[in-house]
Amino acid sequence: MVGQLLPHPLPVRGCGFCRPAPSCLPAFEQRINELRADRERATAMDAADFVVTVLTAQITAFVVFFSRCSACLHQCACCLYYVSMLTSRQFRSVLGNFPSGIAAITSLDAEGRAVGMAVSSFTSVSLDPPLVAFLPGKASATFPAIARRGTFCANVLAAGQEDVCRALAVSGGDKFANLSWQPGPHGNPVLEGVVAWIDCTIEAVHDAGDHHIVIGRVDDLAADATADPLLFFRSQYHQLAAA
């Protein structure tokens, strides 16, 4: 595991994990605390799920490496290499090379108020029956309301709708105050100007680590063939290049 991630083989004995040298411990502990603080801020803002996922994965890796074994099996330089390898910037930089669209998952809460969250983890699952999925974080403050409703609408955001993403990332208040929408077949918000909308009934919710895999059965859908999608790539919004 750890030995395979490092630049050269480690002398393995005992539990098979290496522990940072004493001089490395403050750096490891500080990094863990920084990542936890970043995750708390991201969760409070109901940030896009992939941001929270990346931070959680880094925290887990650091905690395991920090606490697994009492024997120091390698020199300090090896530990510092591991610290630098799992920095937030590098991790996001690598994963950010996978481009994705952005979907606004909308629904209504128990009082009939519009709720929503922006995700990059929306995907088709099956043609027969027609199924789609999205992956909200378990720490999301929005998903419980969607789950209770039992239906949702996935709005595929169009180029130029960065403001919709920002509105849905705000914690507290009315996220839809400055957004134009109309009720879909289930009453869930269909946002104005989107590339496509897919109205669904929740078919199943599966556990997946610190996330849920939400399977939706498609009940109705439509698309605007003239609109281009909003893309997220290398931590920035993008549009399709003209042919």
N, C-alpha and C positions, 0 to 999 in steps of 0.2 A: 504494500500500500504506500506508506510514506517513502520507503526506499525506492519505489518505482518512480516517484515524482521528483526525486532529487537527482542532481547531475551525475552522481556516481554511486555504486553500491555502498550500503552501510553495513557495518558489522552488527548482525542481528543476534540478540540473545535475550533471555528472559521472556517478556510478553511480546517481543517482536516490534515494539514501537520505540522510537527514540524520544528523549525529552530534551528540551532546550537547555543549554548550559546555563548556570546561575546568572551569568552576566547578560543573558538574553531575556530572562524572565520579565524584567520591567517593560521591555519593548513589546513582548507578547501580551502582557496584561493590559498595557495602554491601548494596543491595537484592538483587543477584544472589546474594551469599554467604548472606544470610538465607534466601532461597528454597531454595537448595541444602541448607542445614542442616535446614530444615523437611521437605524431601523425604526426606532420609536418615533422619530420625526416623520419618516416616510409613512408609517402606519397612521399617525395622527392626521396627516394630510390626505389619507386615502389615496396614496400615490399608485401609479400603475403597478400591477401585480409583479411584473418581472423585476422591478427595482427592489421590492421587499424580498423576493425570492433570492436574488443575488446576495443581498446582505445577510440573510439567514444562512445560506450555504457557507459563506465565509466565516461567520461566527462559529458554526458547527465544526468546521475544519480546524480552526484555531484552538477551540476548547479541547477537542480530542488530542491534538498534538501537544497542548500545554500540560495536560493532566494525566496522560495515559500511564506513564511509567516513572518510577523514581530514580532510575539509573540514567545518567547522562552517557549516551553511546557515541556521541560525535562532538566535534569541536564547534565552537561558537559560530564560525563562519558558515557552517552548514545550516544552522538555525536561522541565521540572518538571511540566507538565500531563500529559505521557505517563507519567511515573513515578506520579503520583497515580492515573491512569486504570487502571493495571495492578496496583494494590495487591492483596494477597491478600484483604483484607476485601471490597473491591468486587467482585472477580471471583467469589468464592464467593457473595456476596449475590445477584448477577444469576443465576448458574446454579442457585442454590438455589431459585429460583422454579418450577423444574420438579419437581413431586412424583413420587415413585417408591415402589415397594414395595422390600423387601429380601429377597434370597434367600441362604440358606446353602448353598454348594456343597460337598458332602461326598464323600469317597472313602476309599480305603485306601492306605497306602504299601506299599513292598515287603515290610515285616515284618508286614503285616496290621493296622497301627495306624490308627485313625481320623484323618483330616486334613480340614481344612475352611477356608473363607474366606467372608466376607460380602461380597456385591456388590449394587449397585443397577442393574447393567447386564445384568440377565437379561431376555430377551424371547422371544416366539414368533417363528418364522421362516417356517414352511411347514405347511400342513395335509396336503398330499399330495406327498411323504411327510411324516410328522410330524417337524418339526425345531424345535429351540430353540437359543438362543445365549447365551453370557455372555462378558464381555470382561475377562480378568485382565491386570494389568500385567505387563510383561516382567520387572520387578524382584521380582515376588512370589516368596517362598520356598516357598509352598504349591503353586502350580500345577505345577511340574515333577513332583511326586509324583502328582498327578491325571493328568497327561499320560501318565506311565509306566503307570499303572493302566489307562487307556483307557476307563474308565467313570466316571460321576459321578451324584450325585443332587442335584437342585435342590430345596431345601426352602423354600417360601414362608413366611416368618415371620409369626406371628400377633401381634395387638395384645397387649402385655404381655411380649413376648419380647426386650426390649432387652438382657437379660442374655446371651442367646445371641450377639448381635452383639458385645458386649464380650468374651465368652469367646473368640470366634474372632479377635479383634483382638490378643490377647496373643501376644507373641513368645516362642517356646520353651515348654517344658513340655507338659503334656497339656491341650490345649484342651477336651477332651471329659470331663475328670475330673468335672465337676459337671453334665453334660448327660445327659439320659435319651434313649436312642435304641434302635432295633432294626434289624437288617440288612434292607435292601431286596432286591429280586430279584437284584441283582448283588453283594449283600453290603455295599453302601455304606450309611452311616448314614441312617436315616429318623428325624428328630428328633420327639420327642413334642410334641404340641400344635400342629403347624404347620397352616396353612390348606390347603396342598397339597404333594405331593411328586411329582417327575417324574424317573424313573430313565432314564438315557441311556447310549448308547455314543458315544464321540467319533467323529464322521464326518469332520471336517476341522478344521484349525487354520490360519487365515489371518493374515498379517502386517498390522498396522495401526499404523504409527508406533511408539509406545512401549508398545503393547498387542497382545495376540492377540485375534482373533475366533474363539472356539471354538464350532463347530457340533456339536450333539448330536442323534443320532437317538433319538427317544423309544421306549423299549421297554415301559414300564409307567408308570402314574400313578394318582393318586387324590386326592380333595379332601374336606374337611370343610365342608359347606355351612352349618354353624352358626357357623363361626369368622370373625372379621374380621381383615383384614391389618394388619400394622405398616407405617406410612408414614414416609417421610423427606421433610421439607419445610422449607426455610429453616434448615437445619442443626439441626433438632430432630426428635425422634420424634413422630408423631401417630397418632391413631386416627380411623376414620370417625365423623362426627357422627351422632347418632341422628336418624332421620327425624321 
